[in-house]
Amino acid sequence: MSPFPVEPERLHCVRLWIFTFSEQETFALGREELDVGHGLALGLYSAERSLVDLIRLRHREGTDVAWDALRRWLRRRGSKPAGLLKMAAHFHGAERALRHALEIVL
């Protein structure tokens, strides 16, 4: 019996991206693991890490999506742009892109 509540081959609507990380130290930044039972863990990235990735990879989903996500994140209670910039500093070109994005949305 499968540990999944729905057999994987029946999940036709799931959109899945597979990324290769060339630098192991950035893989763990902003990442936590959630125990989902049956000896399985699900890796989840924080909102800040996801936002940095969205801004630095904005050519894939579009700048309008990235800017809208940044606006929404800035409206959240406890959002700290300084922390976001600190996270972005770990990725090549991301800090500059984030500063530019902050200028646009603020």
Beta strands, then each sheet from edge to edge (+ up, - down):
strand 1: 31-37
strand 2: 40-45
sheet 1: 1+ 2-
end
